[in-house]
Amino acid sequence: MITLLTGSNDYEIEHELRVLISGFSGEAEVVDGSELSSGRLIDLVSGATLFSDKRMVVIRSLSGNTSVWPTFSAMSERVSDDVQLILVEPKLDKRTATYKLLKKSADVREFSQWAERDTAKAESWLGAETKKRGIALDTKSLRHLVNRVGASQWRLAQALDKLSLLDDITPARIDDIVEQTPSESVWELFDAALRGNNQKVMTMLETLRLTEDPYMLFGLLSGQVYQLATLSVATAPIETVSKDLGLKSSYSLTKLAQPAQKLSSSHIRNIVASFAEADLAMKTSGGEPWLLLERALLKTAQIVK
């Protein structure tokens, strides 16, 4: 029997693998397939050994083995009924003949990565996970955690590891011990500027200086500015604008919809100009990037007042 675990959601793949291994009565053999020889592969899948009648063999990244993967379709017929073969292939070229064969003959389990917009799915998963772990997390704190971390199961699971040590979990305590994702930090930073909140802008920048690259941060902020400007003149629905901009989801645009409607065209032109000025200075003057970034945000805060 062959089981193929594939897809962009490596958290779910690893979880499914743990479930399969825990359900096996013996000891699973885990092998790196990237340098596996054809002879060794045949030995692995040929059946029982002196020590065990039934075997589980887990092979990771066999598709990266250019000498074996193209011929695996022929070898797959030699997989013994006594062997449960599990192929772990997060990044798999579905155009290959081997994949097409596995699609027909194997148990293919595909796990897709969640998008930013999948907050409802993340909240549902997080609720089930907290119950499983015995962590008391009310609805308000649960949603706050998803908003802070995003729809990433790895990040959410890591956050739960930290929160499990607390007796009382509140949104404030979550903010104390769980780091924001860069994209959420950027949105909160830009939102503070759009609200004219100079103090919050300065406080956030001081914190971000410790962990983030200013050029990356400026790039993400510039993307927010561009989306804001686009939304301010768009007449089509947000979903259409999102597709036109080539975004994977309309999540970020939804958060910018209110300021795009509230601010005047003059406000937005001046905000764009302040970031364009900072961008030019970063590329030509060799100015201190954090100072230029701070100046653009504080100008934005001044513009909207």
N, C-alpha and C positions, 0 to 999 in steps of 0.2 A: 504494500500500500504506500502510495506517495502523497504527501501533503505539501502544497506550495503556499508559503506565507509571503505575500508581496504587497506593495503599495507604499505611499509616501508617509503613512502614519506609523513611524517606527515604535512609538509607545504601544500602540495596539498590537503590533506584530510581536513585540517582546512579551507583552501580557499573554497573548494567545500561546506563545511558545512555552511560557511557564506553566500554563494550564495543561497543555499536552504532556509536558514532562512530568508534572505532578501526578497525572493520571496513569502514568506507566509504572508498573510494579518493579521494574529493574532499574539499572543505572544507564542513563542515556549517554551515548557516545557523541561528543560534539567535535566537529572537524572543520578546519578552515579549508574551503574548497578552492581558493584562488591558486594554490600550487599543487593541487592533488593530481596524481598521475592516473591514467586510465586503469592500470593494473590495480592500484590501491583502491580505486573506486569500486571496481568489480569485487574485490575482496570484502569491502564494507557492506555491499548489498546482497551478497551471495547466500546469506542464511545464518542458521544457528552456529554457535561455537561450542567448544567443550564446556564452557562455563554457563551458557544460557541458551534456552530453547527459543525464546522470543527476544528480539533486540529492537532498540530505537536508535536510529542514527540521524543526527542533526548535522547538515552540511550548510555552512554559511558561504555566500558569495561565490557559488560555483559558476555562475554566469560570467564572472570576470576571468575565468580560466579558458582562454581562447583555444587551447588544445583539446579540451575535454567537452565543453558545453555544446559545440556544434554536433558532436557525435553521441550526446547523451540519449537522444531518442532511441538509438539502437540498444544502448546499455540498459535503458529503463525496463526493457522486457525481461531482464535478468534479475530484477529486484525480487527477492524471495518473499513468499507469503508470510514468512516468519520475521520479516524485517519491516518496521514502520519507519519509512524514510521521510524526513522533514527537510525541505529545502527552504532556506531563509534568504529571500531576494528582494530587499527594499526597492532597489533600482533595477528594473528589468526591462529589456528591450522586447516589446510584445510583437515585434516584426519577425523575430527569429523562428525558425522551424521548430526548435525545441520547445519554445513557449506554446506554440500552437498545438503541439502534441500534448503537452501537459494540460492545456485547457480542456482537451477532450477526454484524457484518461486519468488525470489526477484530481485530488480534492483541492481546488484552488480557492484560497481565502484571501481576498483583497481588502486592504484597509486604507482608506483615503484620509489625508491630513485635513483637519478642520480648518475652515477659513475664518477670517476675523468676524464675519457676520454670524457665525455659529454659536452665539452666546447662549441661546436657549438650550442647545445640545450640551454645551459646557456646563451650564447650571444643573441640568438634569444629571449628568455624569458625576458632577461634584457632590450633589445631594446624595446619590447612591454610595459614593466613595466615603463620605463622612460617616454614614450609617455603618458601613462595613468596618471602618476603623474605630467606631465608637467616639467620634469627635462631635461635640455639641456646637453646631454652627447654625444660627438662625437665618431666616431668608434674607434679611437686610445685609448681614455680614457675608453671606454666600454670594450675593450679587455684587457686593463691593469687591470681593476677592477676584471674581471673574473680570470685572471692569479694570482692576489694577493689573492683573497678570495677563489677561487675554485668553483666547480659546486654545491654549497649549496644554495638553495633558501632562507633559513633563514638568512644566513650570507649576501647574496646579498641584501636582503630586508632591513636588519639592516644597511648595508652600504649606501643604498639609503636614509634612514631616516637621516643619518648624512650629506650626500652630498646635500640633498634638501635645506639645510640652506646656501649653498654657491651660490654666483652670477656667479663665473667662476670656472668651474671644469676642472682640468688638471691632468695628471698622477702624477705630483709632489704633488699636493694638495691631491690627493687620498692617496698617501703614508703618508702624514702628519696626516690624521685623520682616516684612515681605517687600522685596524690591519691585518697582514697576518695570515693565518692558520698555525699551527705548521708544517705541511708537506711542505708547500711552503717555510716557513722560513728555514727549514732544507735543502731543495734543494738549496736555494740561498746561504746559508752558505757553504755548501759543494762545490757548483760551484765556490764560491770565492776562496776557498782553492785550487781547481783544476786549477784555473787561476793564482795561485801564488800571490793573492791579500791579503797580510798580513793585511793591514790597514782596508779593508772591513771586514775581519774575526774578528778583534778585536772590531770594531765598532758594528757589529751585536751581538757579544757575550755580550757586555755591555748592549745592549737593551734586549736581551733574558734572561739575569740574573734576570730581574725585574719581569718576568711573567712565565717563564718555569721551569720545573723540570729538573735538569742536567742529571739524570739517564734516564728519558724518552727521552730527546734530544739525548743522546749518543746512545740509542737503535735505534732511527730512523736513525741516522748517520751511525751506523754500518750496518743497512739494505741497505743503499745507497752504502756503500763500498762493501758489498757482491754482490749486483747487478752489480756494475761496474766490479768487478773481473769476474763474470760469463759471462757478455757480451764480455769481452776482449778475451775470449777463445771460445765463442760459434760460431758455423757455421750455425746454424738454424736461420730462420727469428725471429724478435723480438716477434711476436705474439706467436710463438712456445715456445720461452724461457720463456715468461711470464706465459704460462700455466704450463710449467715444474716447475717453481718456486712457483706455486700456487697463483699467484697474481690475483686480481680481474680484473685488466686491464693492458695494456702495456704502460700506460701513463708515469709512472716514468722511465721505461726503455728507452723510446723514448728520454727523456731528457738527459740520460746518454750515448746515442749512440755515440755522437761525441767525448767526452773525452775517451771513451773506445777504439775507433779507433785511436785516436791521441797519446795516451800514450803508451810507450813501456811496455813489460812484466816485465822488471826490475822495472820501475816506479810503476806499480801496485802492485808488490810483496812487495815493500817497504811501500806503503800506507797501505796495509793490515797488515803488520808487526807493523806499528806505532799504528794502532787501536787495534790490538791484545795485544800489550804491555799496552796500556791504560786500556783495559778491564780487564786484569790480575791485574793491580795495583788497580783498583776500587774494585775488589773483595777480594784482599788479604792484601793490605797495609793500607787501610783506608785513602788514600790520598784525598785531597780536590778535589771533582769531577769536578768542573769548571776548575781548574788548569790543571787536566789531559786531559780534553776535549780540552782545549785551546792548550795544547802541541801537541796533536795528529793532530789537524787542521793545526797548524803552521809547523809541520814536513811535512805534506802533501804539503803545499804551497812551502816549501823548496825543496822537492823532485822533483816537476814538473818544477822548474826553470832551 
